[in-house]
């Protein structure tokens, strides 16, 4: 049995890892998470570049739904 204290944090980590894996073509070349990010319009917060945000959102939603289905 595995206990998950923060499902949203785990979904975020899993989605980030999946995004890195996809963008790096499954290890064909090395990509760091910072390569996919930029400062938001407030100049303080890091966020994914526009071309990566939808893909991250897809995987974040996928993992959030998956984790929630197991916690019910």
Order of alpha helices (4+ residues) and beta strands (2+ residues): alpha-beta-beta-alpha
